[in-house]
C-alpha cells in the first residue's frame, strides 16, 4: 500500500508563490501518473495538473501560465510550483497517484494541504 505525504501549503498574499511537494512511498513497482487536485469550500474537487508517462502533462485552464508541475521520478515525488496566486486559488490541494501497488493497479490520495491566498 502506498503512502502520500504532501507539504508546502500555507498562507500567502495575492501575487505570492508557493511550492507543493508530494512524496510517495511503499511497495510501488510502477507509477503511471501523479497529479494535483484541489477542492474549495462548496465546490467539487477539480484537476489542477497532472504528469503522466513519457512527459505528458495536463494543466487546468484556470491556472495555466501560473502553475507548473514537475516530477522527480527517481524519488517518486511530484511538485506543484504556484506563482501569482489569487484568492480564488484558496483550497485544499490533494496529491493523487495512479500506479501498481504490490501486484495490483490502483489510485491513492494524500490527505491534502491547505493553501490560503488573502490580503
N, C-alpha and C positions, 0 to 999 in steps of 0.2 A: 504494500500500500504506500502511496506517495504522501509526502508532507510538503506543503507550500507555505513559505514564510515571506510575508510582504513587509516592506519597510519604506520609509521616506515620506509618509504623509505628514501633514501638519497644517498650520495656518499661515497664509501669505496674503499680502496686499495685491490688488489688481495690478497686472503688469509684471508680477513676480514670476519666479521659476521654482520648480521642484523636480526631483528625480525619484521615481518609484523603482523599487527593486523587488523582484520575486525570485527566490531560490527554491528549487525543487530537490527533494532528497528521497531516498528509499530505493527499493529494487525496481529500477526503471530501465529496462533494456533499450527502450526507444521512446523518443518524444517526437510526435508528428506536428504539434502546433503548441505555441504558447501565446497567450493574449491577455489583454486588459479589458475589463468591462467596468461600468460604473452605474450606480443607482442613486438618484437624488430622491429626497422625500416626495412621496406622491407620484413618482414616476416609475416606469418599467426599467428593468435593467437593460442596458444597451451596450453594444460593442463600441469600444474606443479604438482599439488597434490590435492586430494580431500578426504573428510571424510564423510562417509555415515552412515546410521543406523547400529546399532549393532557393531560399532567399525571398520567397513570395511574402509580401506584406500587404495588409489592408489597414487603412486609416479612415475613420469616420469623417464625413464632410464637415461636421461641426468643429473638429479640432485640426483639420488638415492645414498644414503650414505653420502650426504652433506646437504640435506634439510630434515626437518621433519615437519609434520603437526599435530596439536593438536587442540582440541576444548573444550571450556567450555560451555557445553550445557545449563547450568542453566542461563548463561548470553548471550546466542545466539552470541557467539564470537568464531572466529577461528583464529589461529596463523600459521604463516609460519616462522620457525626458519631456517635461511640460514647460513651455515658455509662454510669455504673455498671457498669463492666467486671467480668467474673467470670473465674475461672481457666479455665472451660470455653470461653471466647471465644478462648483461645490457638490460633492457627492462622496459616497463610499466607493472606493476603487477596489475591484476584485481581480485577482490573478486566476487564470484558468489554463490548465494544460490538458492536452489530449495525447495519450501515449499508450505504451504497453507496460503494464504493471504486473510483475511476475510473468505470467503467461497469458494474461487477459488484457484486452484493449478496453480503455475507458477514459473518463474525463473526471478531473478533480478541480475543486475550487479552494482558494485560500479564504481566510476569514475576513479579509478586507482591511483597508486602511483609509482613514478619513482625510479628505482634502477640503479645507475651508478657505475660500477666497472672499475677503471682505476688507473694507476700509477701517 
